[in-house]
Amino acid sequence: MGKKQAGTGPLSRRPDNSAFKQQRLPAWSPSLTAETVLPTFYIVSLVCLLLGIWLLITVENTYELKVDYTNAGTCGQCFTMRNHGIHRLECKCEVSFHVPKNFSGDVFFYYGLRNFHQNLRRYMDSRDDTQMVGRKNNLKAPSSYCDPFTYDANKVPIAPCGAVANSMFNDSLSVMYNPTDGSKIQVPLYRKGIAWYTDKNVKFRNPPTNNTFTLKQAFEGTTQPLYWQHPVYKLDVTDSNNNGFINDDLIVWMREAAFPNFKKLYGVLNRAQGPFTEGLPAGNYTLSINYNFPVKPFRGQKELVISMVSWFGGQNYFLPIAYLVTSGLILVTAVVLTTVYVKFGKQGNNMEE
C-alpha cells in the first residue's frame, strides 16, 4: 500500500494548532518607561567611566620608550648609503639614548617601522606558503604569486620567494648599558621563542635533512632574495637550529601588520644576568645598529621600541579613551532625556501643541 497523499486545498498548508507554531507561548514584553530607562543610562555610563579610568591607570603604568634611529647619531652615512642602492657593503652606526625611569619586570624590545604598508593586497599575496612548509617541488618551482620575486636575473629560483620575504627587516640591533662608573654592559636578550607556536611548528618548516644531508644542500639550486645579505640557511650564525624557513625573525616578519605604523618583537630581556634581574634600570644606553634596511623609498622611519607588558598588553590608549568617550556620550544622552522628561511630564501634558 502506498503512502497516503497529503490533502490539497486552502487549509493544507496551515500550521499545526500548537502553542509554538501558533505563537501562543508566554512572553515577557518590557514596558520602557522613564523610570526604567533613565537609571539604566546612568548605570551604564558609570560602568564605562570606571572601566575607562581603570584601563587608563593600567596603561599609564605600562612604560614605553621609542628611539628613532633612522638618521640619528652616526647613522647618517648609513642612511645615505642604503638609500642609494648600496646593499652589499656592511654599515654600522650608534645612537645614544636615555632611559628616564626603571622598567620593572619583563621588558620587551621591538623594532618599529612607520609608513610601511604591509596590508596592501598585492603585497600580502606575494608569497608561497607551500614553499615555506619545505615542500621540495615548490622550493625550486615557486608560485606565480611571488612575481616578480620568483626568479633572479639568471632564472635561479628564489627561496623564500615573494615581496614579503624580499622586504624582510634585516637590521641587527644591540643595546649597551652605560653605568655611572664608566663601564659598558651589553643588555642580554632572548632572541629565540619570539614567534607564535603555530607559526614555528606548523606553518613554517624546513626541507627534510639528516646527518649527511645538510640544510645548505637542501637549498642548493636556489638563491637568496635580492635585498638579503645572507642566504636563508645562514640567517643565524650563532644557532644552526634557527636557520632556514624556521628562523624566528623571518617568521615574525612574515606575519603582516594591519596598519602602516607597527612594531614587531625583536627580543626579550634576559633577567638572569648583571643589573637586569629586576628589569631595565634607568640610565644612559647606546644602541648599536648593523644598518641594512632602507626606508627613504617609502618615506618611512625606523625605531627601537622598549616596552613593558601588563595583563592588558602594551601601552595602548585606544580602549580606555573609547570607554571614557562612550561614558560621556551616554551621560549626555541621559541628561537630555531627563531634562525632557522633567520639563514635559510623564504623559507629555506640558508639551505645547
For each residue, the residues with C-beta under 8 A, 3 or more apart:
1:
2:
3:
4:
5:
6: 12
7: 11 12
8: 12
9: 12
10:
11: 7 14
12: 6 7 8 9
13:
14: 11
15: 18 21 22
16: 21 22
17: 21 22
18: 15 21 22
19: 22 24 25
20: 23 25
21: 15 16 17 18
22: 15 16 17 18 19
23: 20
24: 19
25: 19 20
26:
27:
28:
29:
30: 36
31: 36
32: 36 37
33: 36 37
34: 37 38 337 338 341 346
35: 38 39
36: 30 31 32 33 39 40
37: 32 33 34 40 41 337
38: 34 35 41 42 334 337 338 341
39: 35 36 42 43
40: 36 37 43 44
41: 37 38 44 45 330 331 333 334 337
42: 38 39 45 46 331 334
43: 39 40 46 47
44: 40 41 47 48 330
45: 41 42 48 49 327 328 330 331 334
46: 42 43 49 50 327
47: 43 44 50 51
48: 44 45 51 52 323 324 326 327 330
49: 45 46 52 53 323 324 327 331
50: 46 47 53 54
51: 47 48 54 55 323
52: 48 49 55 56 320 321 322 323 324 326 327
53: 49 50 56 57 320 324
54: 50 51 57 58
55: 51 52 58 59 312 319 320 323
56: 52 53 59 60 317 320 321 324
57: 53 54 60 61
58: 54 55 61 62 310 311 312 320
59: 55 56 62 312 315 316 317 320
60: 56 57
61: 57 58 310
62: 58 59 307 308 309 310 312 314 315
63: 101 103 307 308 315
64: 305 306 307 308 314 315
65: 97 99 103 305 306 307
66: 112 303 304 305 306
67: 95 97 287 303 304 305 306
68: 72 301 302 303
69: 72 73 75 93 95 287 289 302 303 304
70: 75 79 295 300 301 302 303
71: 75 76 79
72: 68 69 75 95
73: 69 93 94 95 96 287
74: 77 93 94 95
75: 69 70 71 72 78 79 93 94 95 289 291
76: 71 79 80 93
77: 74 80 81 91 93
78: 75 81 82 91 92 93 289 291
79: 70 71 75 76 82 83 291 296
80: 76 77 83 84
81: 77 78 84 86 89 91 291
82: 78 79 86 87 91 291 292 293 294 296
83: 79 80 294 295 296 297
84: 80 81
85:
86: 81 82 89
87: 82 227 229 292 294
88: 229
89: 81 86
90: 229 290
91: 77 78 81 82 290 291 292
92: 78 288 289 290 291
93: 69 73 74 75 76 77 78 288 289 291
94: 73 74 75 286 287 288 289
95: 67 69 72 73 74 75 286 287 289
96: 73 284 285 286 287
97: 65 67 284 285 286 287
98: 283 284 285
99: 65 102 103 280 281 282 283 284 285 306
100: 282
101: 63 282
102: 99 278 279 280 281 282
103: 63 65 99 107 279 280 306 308
104: 278 279 308
105: 278 279 308
106: 268 269 271 279 308 309
107: 103 268 269 279 280 306 307 308
108: 265 267 268 269 306 307 308 309 314
109: 173 175 189 265 266 267 268 269 304 305 306
110: 263 264 265 266 304 305 306 307
111: 169 171 173 263 264 266 302 303 304 305
112: 66 261 262 263 264 302 303 304 305
113: 116 169 261 262 263 295 300 301 302 303
114: 260 261 300 301 302 303
115: 260 261 298 299 300 301
116: 113 257 260 262 295 298 300
117: 120 123 260 298
118: 123 124 164 256 257 260 262
119: 123 124 256 257 258 259 260
120: 117 123 124
121: 124 125
122: 125 126 163
123: 117 118 119 120 126 163 164 256
124: 118 119 120 121 127 164 256
125: 121 122 145
126: 122 123 145 146 147 149 162 163 164
127: 124 132 145 146 160 161 162 163 164 165 254
128: 131 132 138 142 143 145 146 160 161 162
129: 132 133 203
130: 133 135 138 143
131: 128 135 138 139 142 143 159 160 161
132: 127 128 129 160 203 204 205 245 254
133: 129 130 203 204 205 245
134: 139 205 206 207 208 245
135: 130 131 138 139 207
136: 139 140 207 208
137: 140 141
138: 128 130 131 135 141 142 143
139: 131 134 135 136 142 157 159 207 218 219 222
140: 136 137 157 221 222
141: 137 138 157
142: 128 131 138 139 146 150 151 157 158 159 161 162
143: 128 130 131 138 146 150 161
144: 147 150
145: 125 126 127 128 162
146: 126 127 128 142 143 149 150 158 161 162 163
147: 126 144 150
148:
149: 126 146 158 161 162 163 165 166 225 226
150: 142 143 144 146 147 157 158 161
151: 142 154 155 156 157 158
152: 155 156 158 223 226
153:
154: 151 223
155: 151 152
156: 151 152 221 222 223
157: 139 140 141 142 150 151 161 221 222 223
158: 142 146 149 150 151 152 161 166 222 223 224 225 226
159: 131 139 142 219 222 223 224 232
160: 127 128 131 132 165 225 232 245 250
161: 127 128 131 142 143 146 149 150 157 158 165 225
162: 126 127 128 142 145 146 149 165 166
163: 122 123 126 127 146 149 166 167
164: 118 123 124 126 127 167 168 253 254 256
165: 127 149 160 161 162 168 225 250 253 254
166: 149 158 162 163 225 226 227 228
167: 163 164 227
168: 164 165 225 228 249 250 253 254
169: 111 113 249 253 264 293
170: 227 228 229 292 293
171: 111 289 290 291 292 293 302
172: 289 290 292
173: 109 111 266 287 288 289 290 304
174: 186 187 287 288
175: 109 186 187 189 285 286 287 288 304
176: 184 185 186 187 285 286 287 288
177: 184 185 186 187 275 281 283 284 285
178: 182 183 184 283 284 285 286
179: 182 183 185 275 283
180: 283
181:
182: 178 179
183: 178 179
184: 176 177 178 286
185: 176 177 179 274 275
186: 174 175 176 177
187: 174 175 176 177 269 276 280 285
188: 269 270 272 273 274 276
189: 109 175 266 267 268 269 270
190: 193 194 267 268 269 270
191: 194 248 266 267
192: 239 242 248
193: 190 248 268
194: 190 191 248 249 252 265 266 267 268
195: 199 200 248 251 252
196: 199 200 251 255
197: 200 201
198: 201 202 203
199: 195 196 202 203 204 251 254 255
200: 195 196 197 204 246 248 251
201: 197 198
202: 198 199 205
203: 129 132 133 198 199 251
204: 132 133 199 200 245 246 250 251 254
205: 132 133 134 202 245 246
206: 134 209 215 218 243 244 245 246
207: 134 135 136 139 215 218 219 244
208: 134 136 213 218
209: 206 213 214 215 217 218
210: 213
211:
212:
213: 208 209 210 217 218
214: 209 217 218
215: 206 207 209 218 219 233 240 243 244
216: 219 220 233
217: 209 213 214 220
218: 139 206 207 208 209 213 214 215 233 244
219: 139 159 207 215 216 222 231 232 233 244
220: 216 217
221: 140 156 157
222: 139 140 156 157 158 159 219
223: 152 154 156 157 158 159 231
224: 158 159 228 230 231 232
225: 149 158 160 161 165 166 168 228
226: 149 152 158 166
227: 87 166 167 170
228: 166 168 170 224 225 231 232
229: 87 88 90 170 292
230: 224 234 235
231: 219 223 224 228 234
232: 159 160 219 224 228 235 243 244 245 247 250
233: 215 216 218 219 243 244
234: 230 231 237 243
235: 230 232 242 243 244 247 249 250
236: 239 240 242 243 247
237: 234
238: 242
239: 192 236 242 243
240: 215 236 243
241:
242: 192 235 236 238 239 246 247 248
243: 206 215 232 233 234 235 236 239 240 246 247
244: 206 207 215 218 219 232 233 235 247
245: 132 133 134 160 204 205 206 232 250
246: 200 204 205 206 242 243 251
247: 232 235 236 242 243 244 250 251
248: 191 192 193 194 195 200 242 251 252
249: 168 169 194 235 252 253 266
250: 160 165 168 204 232 235 245 247 253 254
251: 195 196 199 200 203 204 246 247 248 254 255
252: 194 195 248 249 255 264 265
253: 164 165 168 169 249 250 264
254: 127 132 164 165 168 199 204 250 251
255: 196 199 251 252
256: 118 119 123 124 164
257: 116 118 119 260 262 264
258: 119 262
259: 119 262
260: 114 115 116 117 118 119 257
261: 112 113 114 115
262: 112 113 116 118 257 258 259
263: 110 111 112 113 305
264: 110 111 112 169 252 253 257
265: 108 109 110 194 252 268
266: 109 110 111 173 189 191 194 249 304
267: 108 109 189 190 191 194
268: 106 107 108 109 189 190 193 194 265
269: 106 107 108 109 187 188 189 190 276 279 280
270: 188 189 190 273 276
271: 106 276 277 278 279
272: 188 277
273: 188 270 276 277
274: 185 188 277
275: 177 179 185 281
276: 187 188 269 270 271 273 279 280 281
277: 271 272 273 274
278: 102 104 105 271 281
279: 102 103 104 105 106 107 269 271 276
280: 99 102 103 107 187 269 276 306
281: 99 102 177 275 276 278
282: 99 100 101 102
283: 98 99 177 178 179 180
284: 96 97 98 99 177 178
285: 96 97 98 99 175 176 177 178 187
286: 94 95 96 97 175 176 178 184
287: 67 69 73 94 95 96 97 173 174 175 176 304
288: 92 93 94 173 174 175 176
289: 69 75 78 92 93 94 95 171 172 173
290: 90 91 92 171 172 173
291: 75 78 79 81 82 91 92 93 171
292: 82 87 91 170 171 172 229
293: 82 169 170 171 302
294: 82 83 87 297
295: 70 83 113 116 298 299 300 301 302
296: 79 82 83 299 300
297: 83 294
298: 115 116 117 295
299: 115 295 296
300: 70 113 114 115 116 295 296
301: 68 70 113 114 115 295
302: 68 69 70 111 112 113 114 171 293 295
303: 66 67 68 69 70 111 112 113 114
304: 66 67 69 109 110 111 112 173 175 266 287
305: 64 65 66 67 109 110 111 112 263
306: 64 65 66 67 99 103 107 108 109 110 280
307: 62 63 64 65 107 108 110 314 315
308: 62 63 64 103 104 105 106 107 108 314 315
309: 62 106 108 313 314
310: 58 61 62 313
311: 58
312: 55 58 59 62 316 319
313: 309 310 316
314: 62 64 108 307 308 309
315: 59 62 63 64 307 308
316: 59 312 313 319
317: 56 59 320 321
318: 321 322
319: 55 312 316 322 323
320: 52 53 55 56 58 59 317 323 324
321: 52 56 317 318 324 325
322: 52 318 319 325 326
323: 48 49 51 52 55 319 320 326 327
324: 48 49 52 53 56 320 321 327 328
325: 321 322 328 329
326: 48 52 322 323 329 330
327: 45 46 48 49 52 323 324 330 331
328: 45 324 325 331 332
329: 325 326 332 333
330: 41 44 45 48 326 327 333 334
331: 41 42 45 49 327 328 334 335
332: 328 329 335 336
333: 41 329 330 336 337
334: 38 41 42 45 330 331 337 338
335: 331 332 338 339
336: 332 333 339 340
337: 34 37 38 41 333 334 340 341
338: 34 38 334 335 341 342
339: 335 336 342 343
340: 336 337 343 344
341: 34 38 337 338 344 345 346
342: 338 339
343: 339 340 350
344: 340 341 348 349 350 351
345: 341 348 349 350 351
346: 34 341
347:
348: 344 345 351
349: 344 345
350: 343 344 345
351: 344 345 348
352:
353:
